[in-house]
Amino acid sequence: MSEKVIRYLPVKIEVRSAEGEGDGKTQTIGGYVVKFNQRSQLIWGEFYERVAAGAFSRSLQENVIKAFWNHRSDFVLGSTKPGTLRLLEDDVGLSFEIDLPNNTWGNDAFESVQRGDVDGVSFGFYVRSDAWQYLKEEDVYERTLLDVNLFEVSPTPFPAYEDSEVSQRSIDQLGITSKEQRKIEKEKLLLEIDLLALG
């Protein structure tokens, strides 16, 4: 329940540049981190995922959230604390705007997004609450993220979902090879989750 998770979504990132105070120039990128109730790609060949409306509400009220360049905490692009990163839940999803720093990685980020080389956003979070549903007709599970502890967003060039090393290692250690074995193991895990929720 407390494992760090990272998700990637290809999105349309917009860029704009404006003259600021003095000789400074503000370069801003923005778009959607994620759109609500849209099904993800199949994760690990095992399940789909959706983010419910309101899943970020608590984080937006309680957390200082950072924007990193490709998840690198040494390349900070913005933060909600000084307002250089702005996040907003609307009817569509979680939108973002980042006023990029006037330094090498801020300028490089702006250029890469403007050229279209970087066209995705990842977000890092911990799951507080989720719901699982088995879709019999597709023989697959669908997970809905109801409440997540969001701690970072990152413009990133990588065109696939990523999960933390801990999560991937956990799946690998199950030693499941066949679809039937995966199905049995998933049912066991979901039963354990249900039992924990009751306790």
Accessible surface in RSA format (square Angstrom, percent):
REM  Atomic radii and reference values for relative SASA: ProtOr
REM  Chains: A
REM  Algorithm: Lee & Richards
REM  Probe-radius: 1.40
REM  Slices: 20
REM RES _ NUM      All-atoms   Total-Side   Main-Chain    Non-polar    All polar
REM                ABS   REL    ABS   REL    ABS   REL    ABS   REL    ABS   REL
RES MET A   1   162.03  83.9 111.68  73.9  50.36 119.9  95.10  80.9  66.93  88.7
RES SER A   2    93.07  78.6  79.08 105.5  13.98  32.2  44.37  94.5  48.69  68.2
RES GLU A   3    70.17  40.3  60.41  45.7   9.76  23.2  26.26  50.8  43.92  35.9
RES LYS A   4    85.78  41.8  81.93  50.3   3.85   9.2  30.35  27.3  55.43  59.0
RES VAL A   5     7.48   4.9   7.48   6.8   0.00   0.0   7.48   6.5   0.00   0.0
RES ILE A   6    20.80  11.8  20.80  15.5   0.00   0.0  20.80  15.0   0.00   0.0
RES ARG A   7     4.74   2.0   4.74   2.4   0.00   0.0   2.34   3.2   2.40   1.5
RES TYR A   8     3.71   1.7   3.71   2.1   0.00   0.0   1.47   1.1   2.24   2.8
RES LEU A   9    33.58  18.7  33.58  24.0   0.00   0.0  33.58  23.6   0.00   0.0
RES PRO A  10    83.54  60.9  65.20  59.4  18.34  66.7  65.93  54.4  17.61 109.5
RES VAL A  11    27.98  18.4  10.56   9.6  17.42  42.0  22.26  19.3   5.72  15.5
RES LYS A  12   160.43  78.3 141.86  87.0  18.57  44.2 115.21 103.7  45.22  48.2
RES ILE A  13    21.30  12.1   1.56   1.2  19.74  47.6   1.56   1.1  19.74  53.6
RES GLU A  14   106.63  61.2 101.86  77.1   4.76  11.3  28.31  54.8  78.31  63.9
RES VAL A  15    49.12  32.3  25.52  23.1  23.60  56.9  26.64  23.1  22.49  61.0
RES ARG A  16   131.18  55.1 124.04  63.2   7.13  17.0  62.02  84.8  69.15  41.9
RES SER A  17    59.44  50.2  27.24  36.4  32.20  74.2  25.11  53.5  34.33  48.1
RES ALA A  18    56.80  52.2  49.60  76.5   7.20  16.4  56.64  79.8   0.16   0.4
RES GLU A  19   137.66  79.0 108.88  82.4  28.78  68.5  63.90 123.6  73.76  60.2
RES GLY A  20    32.43  40.0   0.00   N/A  32.43  40.0  19.90  54.6  12.53  28.1
RES GLU A  21   172.45  99.0 147.34 111.5  25.12  59.8  68.13 131.8 104.33  85.2
RES GLY A  22    75.70  93.3   0.00   N/A  75.70  93.3  42.47 116.6  33.22  74.4
RES ASP A  23   151.48 106.1 121.23 120.7  30.25  71.5  43.72 102.9 107.76 107.5
RES GLY A  24    32.48  40.1   0.00   N/A  32.48  40.1  28.67  78.7   3.80   8.5
RES LYS A  25   107.89  52.6  92.43  56.7  15.46  36.8  42.26  38.0  65.63  69.9
RES THR A  26    52.65  37.4  49.00  49.7   3.65   8.7  26.89  36.1  25.76  38.9
RES GLN A  27    21.57  12.1  21.10  15.4   0.47   1.1   1.80   3.8  19.77  15.0
RES THR A  28     5.99   4.3   5.53   5.6   0.47   1.1   0.30   0.4   5.69   8.6
RES ILE A  29     0.44   0.2   0.00   0.0   0.44   1.0   0.44   0.3   0.00   0.0
RES GLY A  30     8.03   9.9   0.00   N/A   8.03   9.9   6.33  17.4   1.70   3.8
RES GLY A  31    18.19  22.4   0.00   N/A  18.19  22.4  13.53  37.1   4.65  10.4
RES TYR A  32    53.23  24.8  51.72  29.4   1.51   3.9  36.51  27.4  16.72  20.6
RES VAL A  33     0.00   0.0   0.00   0.0   0.00   0.0   0.00   0.0   0.00   0.0
RES VAL A  34     8.17   5.4   8.17   7.4   0.00   0.0   8.17   7.1   0.00   0.0
RES LYS A  35    85.83  41.9  81.95  50.3   3.88   9.2  25.84  23.3  59.99  63.9
RES PHE A  36    16.57   8.3   5.16   3.2  11.41  29.7   5.16   3.1  11.41  32.7
RES ASN A  37    84.25  58.1  72.96  70.5  11.29  27.2  24.81  59.7  59.44  57.4
RES GLN A  38   111.87  62.6 100.17  73.2  11.70  27.9  32.25  68.7  79.62  60.4
RES ARG A  39    86.52  36.3  57.82  29.5  28.70  68.3  26.69  36.5  59.83  36.3
RES SER A  40    12.60  10.6   3.02   4.0   9.57  22.1   8.17  17.4   4.43   6.2
RES GLN A  41    95.62  53.5  85.08  62.2  10.54  25.1  45.92  97.7  49.70  37.7
RES LEU A  42    76.60  42.7  53.66  38.4  22.94  57.7  53.66  37.7  22.94  61.7
RES ILE A  43     3.33   1.9   1.49   1.1   1.84   4.4   3.33   2.4   0.00   0.0
RES TRP A  44    81.85  32.8  42.76  20.7  39.09  91.8  55.90  29.8  25.95  42.1
RES GLY A  45    46.74  57.6   0.00   N/A  46.74  57.6  24.48  67.2  22.26  49.9
RES GLU A  46    13.88   8.0  13.12   9.9   0.76   1.8   9.34  18.1   4.54   3.7
RES PHE A  47    13.43   6.7  13.43   8.3   0.00   0.0  13.43   8.1   0.00   0.0
RES TYR A  48    43.49  20.3  43.49  24.7   0.00   0.0  10.67   8.0  32.81  40.5
RES GLU A  49     6.70   3.8   5.08   3.8   1.62   3.8   1.78   3.4   4.92   4.0
RES ARG A  50    65.63  27.6  64.25  32.8   1.38   3.3  14.20  19.4  51.43  31.2
RES VAL A  51     9.18   6.0   8.50   7.7   0.68   1.6   8.50   7.4   0.68   1.8
RES ALA A  52    17.27  15.9  17.27  26.7   0.00   0.0  17.27  24.3   0.00   0.0
RES ALA A  53    69.72  64.1  46.96  72.5  22.76  51.8  47.21  66.5  22.51  59.6
RES GLY A  54    36.04  44.4   0.00   N/A  36.04  44.4  21.50  59.0  14.54  32.6
RES ALA A  55     0.15   0.1   0.00   0.0   0.15   0.3   0.00   0.0   0.15   0.4
RES PHE A  56     0.15   0.1   0.15   0.1   0.00   0.0   0.15   0.1   0.00   0.0
RES SER A  57    46.11  39.0  42.82  57.1   3.29   7.6  32.00  68.1  14.11  19.8
RES ARG A  58   113.60  47.7 109.49  55.8   4.11   9.8  35.19  48.1  78.41  47.5
RES SER A  59     0.00   0.0   0.00   0.0   0.00   0.0   0.00   0.0   0.00   0.0
RES LEU A  60    55.25  30.8  27.26  19.5  27.98  70.3  28.50  20.0  26.74  72.0
RES GLN A  61   154.81  86.6 115.33  84.3  39.48  94.0  40.28  85.7 114.53  86.9
RES GLU A  62   110.82  63.6  72.49  54.8  38.33  91.3  38.12  73.7  72.70  59.4
RES ASN A  63    38.70  26.7  22.86  22.1  15.84  38.1  10.96  26.4  27.74  26.8
RES VAL A  64    78.83  51.9  58.52  53.0  20.32  49.0  58.62  50.9  20.21  54.8
RES ILE A  65     0.74   0.4   0.74   0.6   0.00   0.0   0.74   0.5   0.00   0.0
RES LYS A  66    71.97  35.1  71.97  44.2   0.00   0.0  39.50  35.6  32.47  34.6
RES ALA A  67     0.00   0.0   0.00   0.0   0.00   0.0   0.00   0.0   0.00   0.0
RES PHE A  68    27.74  13.9  27.74  17.2   0.00   0.0  27.74  16.8   0.00   0.0
RES TRP A  69    42.78  17.2  42.78  20.7   0.00   0.0  19.00  10.1  23.78  38.6
RES ASN A  70    37.27  25.7  30.84  29.8   6.43  15.5   2.58   6.2  34.69  33.5
RES HIS A  71    43.79  23.9  22.63  15.7  21.16  54.1  22.76  23.5  21.03  24.5
RES ARG A  72   115.42  48.5 111.08  56.6   4.35  10.3  40.75  55.7  74.68  45.3
RES SER A  73    78.07  66.0  63.48  84.7  14.59  33.6  27.21  57.9  50.86  71.3
RES ASP A  74    87.06  61.0  65.02  64.7  22.05  52.1  48.80 114.9  38.26  38.2
RES PHE A  75    49.96  25.0  49.96  30.9   0.00   0.0  49.96  30.3   0.00   0.0
RES VAL A  76    58.19  38.3  52.08  47.1   6.11  14.7  52.08  45.2   6.11  16.6
RES LEU A  77     3.52   2.0   0.00   0.0   3.52   8.8   0.87   0.6   2.65   7.1
RES GLY A  78     5.01   6.2   0.00   N/A   5.01   6.2   5.01  13.8   0.00   0.0
RES SER A  79     7.18   6.1   7.18   9.6   0.01   0.0   7.15  15.2   0.03   0.0
RES THR A  80    40.53  28.8  23.42  23.7  17.10  40.8  22.24  29.9  18.29  27.6
RES LYS A  81   166.73  81.3 133.77  82.1  32.96  78.5  83.89  75.5  82.84  88.2
RES PRO A  82    97.10  70.8  55.65  50.7  41.45 150.7  68.31  56.4  28.79 178.9
RES GLY A  83    30.24  37.3   0.00   N/A  30.24  37.3  23.55  64.6   6.70  15.0
RES THR A  84    48.83  34.7  48.50  49.2   0.33   0.8  45.71  61.4   3.12   4.7
RES LEU A  85     2.34   1.3   0.00   0.0   2.34   5.9   0.00   0.0   2.34   6.3
RES ARG A  86    90.69  38.1  84.38  43.0   6.31  15.0  68.54  93.7  22.15  13.4
RES LEU A  87    24.50  13.6   0.72   0.5  23.79  59.8   1.04   0.7  23.46  63.1
RES LEU A  88   114.51  63.8 113.35  81.1   1.16   2.9 114.37  80.3   0.14   0.4
RES GLU A  89    38.98  22.4  20.27  15.3  18.72  44.6  14.07  27.2  24.91  20.3
RES ASP A  90    54.26  38.0  37.22  37.0  17.05  40.3  33.66  79.2  20.60  20.5
RES ASP A  91   150.14 105.2 117.77 117.2  32.37  76.5  39.96  94.1 110.18 109.9
RES VAL A  92    71.02  46.7  63.11  57.1   7.90  19.0  68.04  59.1   2.98   8.1
RES GLY A  93     0.00   0.0   0.00   N/A   0.00   0.0   0.00   0.0   0.00   0.0
RES LEU A  94     0.00   0.0   0.00   0.0   0.00   0.0   0.00   0.0   0.00   0.0
RES SER A  95    23.77  20.1  23.65  31.6   0.12   0.3  13.90  29.6   9.87  13.8
RES PHE A  96     4.81   2.4   1.16   0.7   3.65   9.5   2.85   1.7   1.96   5.6
RES GLU A  97    56.05  32.2  55.92  42.3   0.14   0.3  18.50  35.8  37.56  30.7
RES ILE A  98     0.18   0.1   0.18   0.1   0.00   0.0   0.18   0.1   0.00   0.0
RES ASP A  99    37.41  26.2  34.16  34.0   3.25   7.7   8.83  20.8  28.58  28.5
RES LEU A 100    13.21   7.4   0.00   0.0  13.21  33.2   0.00   0.0  13.21  35.6
RES PRO A 101    37.16  27.1  25.74  23.5  11.42  41.5  36.78  30.4   0.38   2.4
RES ASN A 102   123.03  84.8  88.50  85.5  34.53  83.1  27.20  65.5  95.82  92.6
RES ASN A 103    48.37  33.4  39.52  38.2   8.85  21.3  34.33  82.6  14.04  13.6
RES THR A 104   100.78  71.7  95.28  96.6   5.50  13.1  82.32 110.6  18.46  27.9
RES TRP A 105    73.02  29.3  71.85  34.8   1.17   2.7  72.70  38.8   0.32   0.5
RES GLY A 106     0.00   0.0   0.00   N/A   0.00   0.0   0.00   0.0   0.00   0.0
RES ASN A 107    61.15  42.2  56.58  54.7   4.57  11.0  23.92  57.6  37.23  36.0
RES ASP A 108    86.36  60.5  84.53  84.1   1.84   4.3  22.73  53.5  63.64  63.5
RES ALA A 109     0.01   0.0   0.00   0.0   0.01   0.0   0.00   0.0   0.01   0.0
RES PHE A 110    15.36   7.7  15.36   9.5   0.00   0.0  15.36   9.3   0.00   0.0
RES GLU A 111    88.23  50.7  88.23  66.7   0.00   0.0  37.22  72.0  51.01  41.6
RES SER A 112    27.20  23.0  26.88  35.9   0.32   0.7   1.07   2.3  26.13  36.6
RES VAL A 113     8.70   5.7   0.59   0.5   8.11  19.5   0.59   0.5   8.11  22.0
RES GLN A 114   102.61  57.4  76.21  55.7  26.40  62.9  21.95  46.7  80.65  61.2
RES ARG A 115   160.29  67.3 123.21  62.8  37.08  88.3  35.61  48.7 124.68  75.6
RES GLY A 116    45.04  55.5   0.00   N/A  45.04  55.5  27.35  75.0  17.69  39.6
RES ASP A 117    77.43  54.2  54.58  54.3  22.85  54.0  27.81  65.5  49.62  49.5
RES VAL A 118     7.84   5.2   6.22   5.6   1.63   3.9   6.22   5.4   1.63   4.4
RES ASP A 119    71.29  49.9  70.25  69.9   1.03   2.4  19.69  46.3  51.60  51.5
RES GLY A 120     0.00   0.0   0.00   N/A   0.00   0.0   0.00   0.0   0.00   0.0
RES VAL A 121     1.18   0.8   1.18   1.1   0.00   0.0   1.18   1.0   0.00   0.0
RES SER A 122     0.00   0.0   0.00   0.0   0.00   0.0   0.00   0.0   0.00   0.0
RES PHE A 123     2.75   1.4   2.75   1.7   0.00   0.0   2.75   1.7   0.00   0.0
RES GLY A 124     0.00   0.0   0.00   N/A   0.00   0.0   0.00   0.0   0.00   0.0
RES PHE A 125     0.00   0.0   0.00   0.0   0.00   0.0   0.00   0.0   0.00   0.0
RES TYR A 126    77.21  36.0  77.21  43.9   0.00   0.0  43.44  32.6  33.77  41.6
RES VAL A 127    10.98   7.2   6.79   6.1   4.20  10.1   6.79   5.9   4.20  11.4
RES ARG A 128    48.79  20.5  36.37  18.5  12.41  29.6  24.76  33.8  24.02  14.6
RES SER A 129    44.01  37.2  39.80  53.1   4.21   9.7  23.56  50.2  20.45  28.7
RES ASP A 130    39.52  27.7  18.94  18.9  20.58  48.7   0.00   0.0  39.52  39.4
RES ALA A 131    46.44  42.7  39.92  61.6   6.52  14.8  45.33  63.8   1.12   3.0
RES TRP A 132    75.43  30.3  41.61  20.1  33.82  79.4  41.11  21.9  34.32  55.7
RES GLN A 133   111.26  62.2 106.02  77.5   5.24  12.5  35.28  75.1  75.98  57.6
RES TYR A 134    73.48  34.3  51.75  29.4  21.74  56.6  47.55  35.7  25.94  32.0
RES LEU A 135    21.13  11.8  19.74  14.1   1.39   3.5  21.13  14.8   0.00   0.0
RES LYS A 136   169.27  82.6 156.65  96.1  12.62  30.0 100.03  90.0  69.24  73.8
RES GLU A 137   145.91  83.8 102.57  77.6  43.34 103.2  70.64 136.6  75.27  61.5
RES GLU A 138    75.40  43.3  51.51  39.0  23.89  56.9  33.45  64.7  41.94  34.2
RES ASP A 139    45.82  32.1  38.57  38.4   7.26  17.2  22.31  52.5  23.52  23.5
RES VAL A 140    11.52   7.6  11.52  10.4   0.00   0.0  11.52  10.0   0.00   0.0
RES TYR A 141    14.03   6.5  14.03   8.0   0.00   0.0   4.97   3.7   9.06  11.2
RES GLU A 142    17.21   9.9  16.16  12.2   1.05   2.5   0.39   0.8  16.82  13.7
RES ARG A 143    29.29  12.3  29.29  14.9   0.00   0.0   0.12   0.2  29.16  17.7
RES THR A 144    31.18  22.2  31.18  31.6   0.00   0.0  14.30  19.2  16.88  25.5
RES LEU A 145     0.15   0.1   0.15   0.1   0.00   0.0   0.15   0.1   0.00   0.0
RES LEU A 146    77.40  43.1  65.66  47.0  11.74  29.5  65.88  46.3  11.52  31.0
RES ASP A 147    31.18  21.8  31.18  31.0   0.00   0.0  14.44  34.0  16.74  16.7
RES VAL A 148     0.27   0.2   0.27   0.2   0.00   0.0   0.27   0.2   0.00   0.0
RES ASN A 149    43.39  29.9  43.39  41.9   0.00   0.0   0.79   1.9  42.60  41.2
RES LEU A 150     0.00   0.0   0.00   0.0   0.00   0.0   0.00   0.0   0.00   0.0
RES PHE A 151    55.63  27.8  51.32  31.8   4.31  11.2  51.53  31.2   4.10  11.7
RES GLU A 152     4.07   2.3   4.07   3.1   0.00   0.0   0.65   1.3   3.42   2.8
RES VAL A 153     0.03   0.0   0.03   0.0   0.00   0.0   0.03   0.0   0.00   0.0
RES SER A 154     0.00   0.0   0.00   0.0   0.00   0.0   0.00   0.0   0.00   0.0
RES PRO A 155     0.68   0.5   0.68   0.6   0.00   0.0   0.68   0.6   0.00   0.0
RES THR A 156     0.00   0.0   0.00   0.0   0.00   0.0   0.00   0.0   0.00   0.0
RES PRO A 157    53.41  38.9  40.20  36.6  13.21  48.0  40.20  33.2  13.21  82.1
RES PHE A 158   102.24  51.2 102.24  63.3   0.00   0.0 102.24  62.0   0.00   0.0
RES PRO A 159   110.20  80.3  91.01  83.0  19.19  69.8  91.99  75.9  18.21 113.2
RES ALA A 160    51.22  47.1  51.12  78.9   0.10   0.2  51.15  72.0   0.06   0.2
RES TYR A 161    39.63  18.5  17.69  10.1  21.94  57.1  12.41   9.3  27.22  33.6
RES GLU A 162    62.30  35.8  57.07  43.2   5.23  12.5  29.07  56.2  33.23  27.1
RES ASP A 163    30.08  21.1   5.53   5.5  24.56  58.1   1.10   2.6  28.99  28.9
RES SER A 164    14.96  12.6   8.49  11.3   6.47  14.9  14.96  31.9   0.00   0.0
RES GLU A 165   132.15  75.9 119.35  90.3  12.80  30.5  49.38  95.5  82.77  67.6
RES VAL A 166    78.02  51.3  77.45  70.1   0.57   1.4  77.45  67.3   0.57   1.5
RES SER A 167     3.68   3.1   2.38   3.2   1.30   3.0   2.81   6.0   0.88   1.2
RES GLN A 168    66.89  37.4  66.89  48.9   0.00   0.0  37.29  79.4  29.60  22.5
RES ARG A 169   109.27  45.9 106.58  54.3   2.70   6.4  46.49  63.5  62.78  38.0
RES SER A 170    50.51  42.7  44.20  59.0   6.31  14.5  29.31  62.4  21.20  29.7
RES ILE A 171    55.96  31.8  52.15  38.8   3.81   9.2  52.15  37.6   3.81  10.4
RES ASP A 172    92.03  64.5  69.79  69.5  22.24  52.6  31.06  73.1  60.97  60.8
RES GLN A 173   135.19  75.6 100.70  73.6  34.49  82.1  44.03  93.7  91.17  69.1
RES LEU A 174    67.71  37.7  40.83  29.2  26.88  67.6  44.04  30.9  23.67  63.7
RES GLY A 175    55.65  68.6   0.00   N/A  55.65  68.6  35.83  98.3  19.82  44.4
RES ILE A 176    41.84  23.8  17.84  13.3  24.00  57.8  18.37  13.2  23.48  63.7
RES THR A 177   112.04  79.7  89.60  90.8  22.45  53.5  76.11 102.2  35.93  54.3
RES SER A 178    49.25  41.6  41.36  55.2   7.89  18.2  45.61  97.1   3.64   5.1
RES LYS A 179   122.41  59.7 115.74  71.0   6.68  15.9  72.33  65.1  50.08  53.3
RES GLU A 180   105.11  60.3 101.50  76.8   3.61   8.6  52.01 100.6  53.10  43.4
RES GLN A 181    86.61  48.4  82.24  60.1   4.37  10.4  28.65  61.0  57.96  44.0
RES ARG A 182    72.33  30.4  71.86  36.6   0.48   1.1  20.26  27.7  52.08  31.6
RES LYS A 183    62.33  30.4  61.92  38.0   0.41   1.0  19.74  17.8  42.59  45.4
RES ILE A 184    79.48  45.2  79.07  58.9   0.41   1.0  79.11  57.0   0.37   1.0
RES GLU A 185    40.54  23.3  40.48  30.6   0.05   0.1   2.91   5.6  37.63  30.7
RES LYS A 186    37.39  18.2  36.38  22.3   1.01   2.4  25.10  22.6  12.29  13.1
RES GLU A 187    80.26  46.1  73.68  55.7   6.58  15.7  28.35  54.8  51.91  42.4
RES LYS A 188   113.19  55.2 109.04  66.9   4.15   9.9  65.15  58.6  48.03  51.2
RES LEU A 189    67.39  37.5  67.00  47.9   0.40   1.0  67.00  47.1   0.40   1.1
RES LEU A 190    26.40  14.7  26.31  18.8   0.08   0.2  26.31  18.5   0.08   0.2
RES LEU A 191   107.60  59.9 105.02  75.1   2.58   6.5 106.78  75.0   0.82   2.2
RES GLU A 192    96.21  55.2  94.14  71.2   2.07   4.9  33.82  65.4  62.38  50.9
RES ILE A 193    77.46  44.1  76.15  56.7   1.31   3.2  76.47  55.1   0.99   2.7
RES ASP A 194    81.75  57.3  80.01  79.6   1.73   4.1  18.86  44.4  62.89  62.7
RES LEU A 195   103.16  57.5  94.80  67.8   8.36  21.0  95.06  66.8   8.10  21.8
RES LEU A 196   143.32  79.8 125.19  89.6  18.13  45.6 127.68  89.7  15.64  42.1
RES ALA A 197    86.19  79.2  45.05  69.5  41.14  93.6  57.92  81.6  28.27  74.9
RES LEU A 198   149.48  83.2 117.48  84.0  32.00  80.4 120.20  84.4  29.28  78.8
RES GLY A 199    99.29 122.4   0.00   N/A  99.29 122.4  58.26 159.9  41.02  91.9
END  Absolute sums over single chains surface
CHAIN  1 A    11116.3       8899.4       2216.9       6027.1       5089.2
END  Absolute sums over all chains
TOTAL         11116.3       8899.4       2216.9       6027.1       5089.2
